[in-house]
Amino acid sequence: MDSFLKAISNLLDIPYKAWDPAVSCAGDHGPFWAYNGPVPSRQMIEEEQMNCAGLLNLVCRSLGIAIPGADVEDNYAGGTRVWHDYLQQKGVLHPFRPWIIYPMGTLLLRNYKSEEDQGHLAFYMGPNSIVHSWPETGSCFATIQSDYYEFVCLPEDWMS
């Protein structure tokens, strides 16, 4: 968990950048950072910015975890729908229950529905606390919106 916390702390206060459907999500660039390789410099991340999936993908890169779709250069690699489908195929998604206290590092998911509702990914940090990347705030700690998330994935499941 120390490596996870270090990765998160290194990625706080990065500006948010929305998905541009004309640009592939795959590759060593923002806002998705869907590439299996070392984490780029903070300066590069700040310049190219990130979205919620980019935060997860950069944490994965810090921990040496493969990003779904990155090896095959899927245009949507590392995006909310690809993460959802990958974790669902692994059988490790569970319904989100806001009254449950989850382990730190649990992944909270809202699946992609449309360009208007692109879903969301966030890390559970403790009761009523998450770290995510959000349009108005960039990457930061925030309060959980209990009626927003649909699924959880425990740390040992998304980290393996």
Residue frames as qw, qx, qy, qz and C-alpha x, y, z in Angstrom:
[[0.000, 0.884, 0.467, 0.000, 0.00, 0.00, 0.00],
 [0.356, -0.684, 0.092, 0.630, 2.98, 2.34, 0.52],
 [0.317, -0.025, 0.587, 0.744, 3.77, 2.27, -3.22],
 [0.055, 0.675, 0.670, 0.305, 0.13, 3.05, -4.01],
 [0.239, -0.884, -0.278, 0.291, 0.09, 6.01, -1.60],
 [0.377, -0.474, 0.311, 0.732, 3.35, 7.34, -3.02],
 [0.253, 0.270, 0.677, 0.636, 1.99, 7.06, -6.58],
 [0.062, -0.819, -0.561, -0.104, -1.20, 8.90, -5.58],
 [0.322, -0.810, -0.096, 0.481, 0.67, 11.66, -3.75],
 [0.375, -0.253, 0.454, 0.767, 2.91, 12.23, -6.80],
 [0.112, 0.361, 0.695, 0.611, -0.18, 12.76, -8.97],
 [0.079, -0.763, -0.546, 0.336, -2.17, 15.24, -6.88],
 [0.009, 0.804, 0.040, -0.593, -2.88, 18.75, -8.21],
 [0.273, -0.039, 0.680, 0.680, -2.54, 17.84, -11.90],
 [0.415, 0.303, -0.005, -0.858, -5.00, 19.77, -14.10],
 [0.620, 0.305, 0.707, -0.150, -7.90, 17.90, -15.70],
 [0.202, 0.345, -0.525, -0.751, -8.23, 17.47, -19.45],
 [0.764, 0.249, 0.356, -0.476, -11.38, 16.06, -21.05],
 [0.606, 0.069, 0.736, 0.295, -11.40, 13.24, -23.58],
 [0.349, 0.555, -0.293, -0.697, -11.23, 14.32, -27.22],
 [0.852, 0.200, 0.458, -0.153, -12.96, 11.59, -29.28],
 [0.642, 0.743, -0.184, -0.054, -10.77, 12.52, -32.28],
 [0.137, 0.676, -0.696, 0.198, -7.61, 11.43, -30.42],
 [0.788, -0.059, -0.613, 0.004, -6.81, 7.81, -29.52],
 [0.648, -0.723, 0.125, -0.203, -6.70, 7.05, -25.81],
 [0.944, -0.104, 0.055, 0.308, -3.77, 4.67, -26.38],
 [0.572, 0.587, -0.140, 0.555, -0.23, 5.97, -26.08],
 [0.567, -0.309, -0.345, 0.681, 2.22, 7.73, -23.83],
 [0.033, 0.283, 0.107, 0.952, 0.28, 11.00, -23.77],
 [0.183, 0.274, 0.599, -0.730, -2.44, 12.77, -21.83],
 [0.437, -0.518, 0.351, -0.646, -5.11, 12.76, -20.82],
 [0.947, -0.147, -0.121, -0.260, -5.33, 8.92, -20.66],
 [0.117, -0.680, 0.718, -0.091, -1.64, 7.90, -20.41],
 [0.938, 0.019, 0.260, -0.229, -2.65, 4.40, -21.62],
 [0.588, 0.616, -0.517, 0.092, 0.82, 3.02, -22.23],
 [0.914, -0.391, -0.033, 0.108, 2.68, 0.21, -20.48],
 [0.625, 0.412, -0.231, 0.621, 5.96, 1.83, -19.55],
 [0.403, -0.223, -0.438, 0.772, 7.61, 4.08, -16.98],
 [0.027, -0.872, -0.436, 0.220, 5.74, 7.08, -15.63],
 [0.433, 0.633, 0.081, 0.637, 6.62, 10.29, -17.51],
 [0.288, 0.030, -0.367, 0.884, 7.97, 13.33, -15.68],
 [0.002, -0.651, -0.598, 0.468, 5.57, 15.40, -13.61],
 [0.050, 0.492, -0.180, -0.851, 6.27, 18.34, -15.92],
 [0.138, 0.009, -0.783, -0.606, 5.10, 16.32, -18.93],
 [0.115, -0.486, -0.863, 0.074, 1.99, 15.14, -17.06],
 [0.012, -0.636, -0.338, 0.694, 1.18, 18.73, -16.02],
 [0.088, 0.352, -0.417, -0.833, 1.61, 19.93, -19.61],
 [0.289, -0.059, -0.802, -0.520, -0.56, 17.19, -21.15],
 [0.528, -0.207, 0.299, -0.768, -2.85, 16.88, -18.13],
 [0.118, -0.029, -0.992, -0.014, -5.03, 13.88, -17.27],
 [0.626, -0.308, -0.216, -0.683, -8.56, 12.70, -16.68],
 [0.743, -0.406, 0.375, -0.377, -9.91, 10.17, -14.18],
 [0.985, 0.161, 0.028, 0.054, -8.75, 7.20, -16.28],
 [0.499, 0.675, -0.362, 0.405, -5.36, 8.85, -16.73],
 [0.376, -0.652, 0.491, -0.440, -4.97, 8.98, -12.95],
 [0.924, -0.149, 0.317, -0.154, -5.66, 5.24, -12.67],
 [0.867, 0.454, -0.078, 0.187, -3.39, 4.47, -15.63],
 [0.238, 0.745, -0.448, 0.433, -0.50, 6.50, -14.19],
 [0.616, -0.510, 0.493, -0.342, -0.90, 4.79, -10.81],
 [0.978, 0.108, 0.177, -0.026, -0.81, 1.44, -12.63],
 [0.645, 0.645, -0.264, 0.312, 2.33, 2.48, -14.47],
 [0.165, -0.733, 0.507, -0.422, 3.93, 3.45, -11.13],
 [0.723, -0.313, 0.542, -0.292, 3.10, -0.01, -9.77],
 [0.023, -0.338, 0.877, 0.341, 4.07, -1.96, -12.91],
 [0.510, 0.343, 0.736, -0.284, 0.47, -3.02, -13.64],
 [0.194, 0.148, 0.692, 0.680, -0.57, -3.53, -17.27],
 [0.343, 0.346, 0.168, -0.857, -3.24, -1.17, -18.61],
 [0.584, 0.355, 0.729, -0.036, -6.10, -2.92, -20.40],
 [0.563, 0.774, 0.291, -0.001, -5.99, -2.40, -24.15],
 [0.076, -0.890, 0.332, 0.303, -2.59, -0.66, -24.18],
 [0.491, -0.314, 0.736, 0.344, -0.65, -3.61, -25.61],
 [0.461, 0.413, 0.723, 0.307, -2.99, -3.89, -28.60],
 [0.090, -0.108, 0.137, 0.981, -3.23, -0.11, -29.02],
 [0.010, 0.655, 0.754, 0.055, -7.01, -0.17, -28.65],
 [0.087, 0.555, 0.155, 0.813, -8.28, 3.36, -29.44],
 [0.528, -0.687, -0.095, -0.490, -10.09, 3.31, -26.08],
 [0.703, 0.023, -0.579, 0.412, -7.25, 1.69, -24.09],
 [0.334, -0.091, -0.527, 0.777, -7.34, 2.52, -20.41],
 [0.287, -0.310, -0.136, -0.896, -10.70, 4.31, -20.66],
 [0.499, -0.157, 0.522, -0.673, -13.64, 3.87, -18.30],
 [0.889, 0.164, -0.049, -0.426, -15.46, 1.35, -20.50],
 [0.676, 0.400, -0.611, 0.101, -12.31, -0.69, -21.17],
 [0.015, -0.332, 0.755, -0.565, -11.48, -0.80, -17.45],
 [0.687, -0.046, 0.335, -0.643, -15.07, -1.78, -16.62],
 [0.889, 0.266, -0.238, -0.287, -15.16, -4.54, -19.24],
 [0.475, 0.443, -0.712, 0.267, -11.71, -5.85, -18.25],
 [0.175, -0.255, 0.725, -0.616, -12.57, -6.05, -14.55],
 [0.781, 0.062, 0.174, -0.596, -15.99, -7.51, -15.29],
 [0.801, 0.340, -0.476, -0.125, -14.39, -10.24, -17.43],
 [0.284, 0.350, -0.778, 0.438, -12.06, -11.02, -14.52],
 [0.590, -0.493, -0.622, -0.145, -15.14, -11.35, -12.30],
 [0.469, -0.182, -0.469, 0.726, -13.88, -8.81, -9.76],
 [0.161, -0.319, -0.067, -0.932, -16.51, -6.04, -10.01],
 [0.181, -0.436, -0.824, 0.313, -19.03, -5.76, -7.20],
 [0.083, -0.817, -0.411, -0.395, -22.00, -3.40, -6.76],
 [0.184, 0.329, -0.349, 0.858, -21.08, -0.19, -4.94],
 [0.490, -0.669, -0.559, -0.011, -22.68, 0.03, -1.50],
 [0.118, 0.731, -0.172, 0.649, -22.13, 3.50, 0.02],
 [0.651, -0.675, 0.127, -0.324, -22.60, 2.28, 3.60],
 [0.956, -0.091, -0.057, 0.272, -19.68, -0.18, 3.36],
 [0.200, -0.876, 0.399, 0.181, -16.22, 0.87, 4.52],
 [0.902, 0.407, -0.093, 0.109, -13.94, -0.47, 1.80],
 [0.752, -0.327, 0.107, 0.562, -10.18, -1.01, 2.02],
 [0.007, 0.824, -0.210, -0.526, -8.05, 1.98, 1.03],
 [0.085, -0.386, 0.737, 0.548, -7.22, 1.80, -2.67],
 [0.458, 0.426, 0.778, -0.050, -10.53, 0.24, -3.69],
 [0.056, 0.007, 0.482, 0.874, -11.41, 1.38, -7.19],
 [0.370, 0.538, 0.542, -0.529, -14.82, 3.05, -7.58],
 [0.162, 0.023, 0.685, 0.710, -16.35, 2.91, -11.06],
 [0.517, 0.572, 0.340, -0.539, -19.19, 4.42, -12.99],
 [0.607, 0.148, 0.655, 0.425, -19.33, 2.83, -16.44],
 [0.011, 0.204, -0.386, -0.899, -19.19, 4.77, -19.72],
 [0.430, 0.526, 0.680, -0.277, -22.68, 5.42, -21.09],
 [0.472, 0.795, 0.312, 0.220, -22.24, 8.13, -23.75],
 [0.469, 0.395, -0.088, 0.785, -20.06, 11.11, -24.67],
 [0.298, -0.698, 0.000, -0.651, -22.16, 13.13, -22.20],
 [0.743, -0.548, 0.293, -0.250, -21.80, 10.53, -19.40],
 [0.575, 0.554, -0.600, 0.055, -18.35, 9.06, -19.86],
 [0.867, -0.309, -0.366, 0.135, -18.37, 7.29, -16.51],
 [0.129, -0.854, 0.375, -0.338, -15.79, 7.86, -13.81],
 [0.831, -0.023, -0.461, 0.309, -12.96, 6.17, -11.92],
 [0.212, -0.800, 0.300, -0.475, -11.80, 7.08, -8.42],
 [0.528, 0.113, -0.758, 0.366, -9.79, 5.63, -5.55],
 [0.633, -0.698, -0.255, -0.217, -11.48, 5.06, -2.19],
 [0.331, 0.510, -0.524, 0.597, -9.21, 6.45, 0.53],
 [0.096, -0.108, -0.775, 0.615, -11.40, 6.04, 3.61],
 [0.079, 0.641, 0.736, -0.203, -14.93, 6.71, 4.85],
 [0.219, 0.905, 0.319, -0.176, -16.44, 9.38, 2.59],
 [0.118, -0.810, 0.372, 0.438, -13.06, 10.16, 0.97],
 [0.854, 0.374, 0.291, 0.217, -11.75, 9.57, -2.56],
 [0.194, -0.564, 0.398, 0.697, -8.92, 10.70, -4.81],
 [0.612, 0.536, 0.559, 0.160, -9.92, 11.37, -8.40],
 [0.205, -0.130, 0.298, 0.923, -9.41, 13.71, -11.34],
 [0.185, 0.719, 0.648, -0.173, -12.39, 15.96, -11.97],
 [0.391, 0.663, 0.303, 0.563, -13.00, 18.82, -14.45],
 [0.168, -0.935, -0.071, -0.306, -13.30, 21.63, -11.90],
 [0.589, -0.767, 0.254, -0.021, -10.52, 20.50, -9.58],
 [0.424, 0.586, -0.689, 0.045, -7.98, 18.32, -11.37],
 [0.718, -0.086, -0.677, 0.137, -6.58, 15.48, -9.28],
 [0.181, -0.468, 0.404, -0.765, -7.51, 15.87, -5.63],
 [0.040, -0.208, -0.901, 0.379, -9.11, 14.44, -2.53],
 [0.399, -0.213, -0.246, -0.857, -12.90, 14.75, -2.54],
 [0.517, -0.008, 0.634, -0.575, -16.06, 13.58, -0.81],
 [0.128, 0.125, 0.944, 0.278, -17.80, 10.50, -2.21],
 [0.530, 0.058, -0.123, -0.837, -21.05, 11.11, -4.10],
 [0.421, -0.086, 0.866, -0.255, -22.93, 8.11, -2.73],
 [0.689, 0.470, 0.455, -0.312, -25.48, 7.91, -5.56],
 [0.359, 0.767, -0.367, -0.384, -22.95, 8.27, -8.40],
 [0.037, 0.457, -0.877, -0.142, -20.78, 5.14, -8.46],
 [0.856, 0.060, -0.225, -0.462, -22.02, 1.76, -9.67],
 [0.950, 0.037, -0.285, 0.125, -19.19, -0.69, -8.95],
 [0.349, -0.810, 0.471, -0.022, -16.16, -1.32, -6.78],
 [0.874, 0.278, -0.362, 0.163, -13.05, -3.39, -7.36],
 [0.705, -0.690, 0.081, 0.142, -10.94, -4.27, -4.34],
 [0.004, 0.859, -0.478, -0.181, -7.25, -3.29, -4.41],
 [0.499, -0.317, 0.793, 0.147, -5.98, -6.86, -4.53],
 [0.665, 0.450, 0.595, 0.027, -8.13, -7.47, -7.62],
 [0.458, 0.888, 0.034, -0.001, -7.24, -4.44, -9.77],
 [0.149, -0.833, 0.524, 0.092, -3.60, -4.54, -8.67],
 [0.639, -0.220, 0.726, 0.128, -3.13, -8.15, -9.83]]
